[in-house]
Amino acid sequence: MHLILFVLFAGLCLAGAINLLLQSHPINSALSLIVVMTSLAVLYLLLGAEFLAAAQVIVYAGAIMVLFTFVVMLLNAGQEERTLGSRAARTVGFPAVAAILGVLATIVLKAQGLGTASLSDGITPTEQLSAELFTKLLLPFEVTSVLILIAILGAVALARRGDGERTEGK
Amino acid sequence: MTILQFVIWSLLKVAVVTVVLLMGVAYTVLLERKLVGRIQNRWGPSRVGPFGLLQPLVDGAKSFLKEDIIPTAVYRPLYLLAPIIALGCALISIAVVPFGSPAVTVNGMHLFQISDVNIGLLVVLGITSIGVYGIALAGWSSNNKYSLLGSLRSSAQLISYELALGLSLVGVVLRAQSLNLRVIVESQAGKGLLTWNIFGGLQIIAFLIYLTAAFAETNRAPFDLPEAESELTAGYHTEYSSMKFAMFFMAEYANMITVGCVATMLFLGGWTSPFGNLIPLPQNILLQAILPIFWFVFKVFCFLFLYVWVRGTLPRFRYDQLMNFGWRYLLPIAILNIVGTSLWLAYR
C-alpha cells in the first residue's frame, strides 16, 4: 500500500515538475509547482512526518504559491516566448548539470550515518519534533529566524525607497 | 476490523456527512434570507412550502435548469477547474471534525468523526489555504476586469487574515498541548462552560481575533470586498452562471459552516454540554449519543446566526481599512495573546 502510494505521488511530483518546465504560460507553471509541493507533502506523510506535511501544504502550497499566482495575475504576464536556447547554455549547461548530479549522487551514496527513513505506519508526533527542534537544534533554528527577519527588513527597506517625497500616512 | 469493513464504514460516514453538510448549506442560505429579511422588517421567502421551508430545493432546481454560459474569451481549463477547487476544498475540511462523543464507536471506530487525525487542526488550515486558488483562478481565467480585481482583493485579503487566524489558534493549541481536534475538545470537557477555552481558558481575545479573521476568510460582510456588488458587479464569479455559480455559492456557505465548526471545537467546547456535570448524563444510550450532537449543532447554529446578524448590521469596510486593521491591529494582538498565554502556562 505504502509503495503504491509512493510510486503514485512520486510520479505525480515528477510529472508536475516536467510540466512546470514545458508550460509556456506562467500561471500554468505556477499551478504545476503547486502540484509538486502537495505531492511532496504526501511523500512526507508516507515517511511519517505529519507536521512537516501539513506545514508544507500550509506554507508552500497555501501561502507562498498564492503570492506567486497573485504576482502573475497582477502583472497579467502573457505567454512566454520560445527561443532555441543560447549556445553557451547548451555547451556548458548540460555537462555542468550532469557533473553536479554525479557529485551529489556519489556523496549521498558514500555518506554513512545519515540515518534511515522507511515507508511505514510509524508517525513522528509533533511533540517529539518540537523537542528535537528546541533542544538539539536550537541554535540553527534561531539563526534561521534571524535570517528571515533580515529578509523582512530588506523587503521593507526596498518598499519604502523613493517614498521620501510623499508625506507620512497619506 | 477488516479493511473491507473499514472502507464501507468510512464511505458511509462520508456520504452521510456530505449530504448533511449540503443540506446544511441549503438551509443556511434560507436562514440568511429569512433573518436578513426580519432585520430589514420584511418576511423573506415565504411562498414555497410552509414558512418558505422548501425554498432551497426550488433554488437548487432553478440553478440546475439555468443555461450554462461559458464566455468565449475565458481560459477554459482553469475556468472549469476553479469552481471544483472551491467547492471541493470547502467540503473536504469537514472530514476531521468530531461531531459527537468519541465514546460512541462501532468496532473501535469513531462513529461521529470521519477521521481522527493527529494534526486535525493543521489539516483544516491547510485545506482552507488551498481553497484560495478556487477564487484566484476563477477571477483570473474569466478574463474580466471585475473578476480579476475581485480575485486579487480576495487573495490579498486571505493571505493577510490567514496569518492572524492561524496565530489566534496557537493559544488554544498551547492549552490543549495537542493539534488533535478530539483532544482539544476533551481538554475543555471538565466543568462545562467554565472550562471552555473562551471563558475558563481566558482565550476570549483569541476568540474575537478568530471571529474577525474568519469573517474575512470566508469573504463575508463586513469584509466581503471580493464580491462588493456596488463596485465590482459580483467580483470573482461575475462570469459564472448556472451550476458553476451555485458551486461558488455553496462553497462560501460550506466554508461558513466549517469556520463555525472550528470555532465551536476550539473555543466553545465542541460537543460537550455547557452545564458540565450539573445535569447528570441520561440513562438512555441513544440519548447519550444524540445529546452531544445536539450541543454541537446548536453551537454551530448560534455562530451562523451571528454571521447573518453581523451581515445585516455592519456596513462594508473600505479596502485600505481592511488591510490596516488586519496587519496593524489583529496580527500584533494575536502575537501578544500567544506570548501572554505561554507566560501564564509556564508560571501558573
Interface residues (C-beta under 8 A of the other chain):
Chain A: I27 L31 I34 T38 E50 F51 A54 A55 V57 I58 A61 G62 A63 V66 L67 T69 F70 M73 L74 N76 I123 P125 T126 E127
Chain B: L78 V117 N118 I119 L122 V123 L125 G126 T128 S129 I130 V132 Y133 A136 L137 G139 W140 L148 S151 L152 S155 A156 L158 I159 E162 G166 Q177 L179
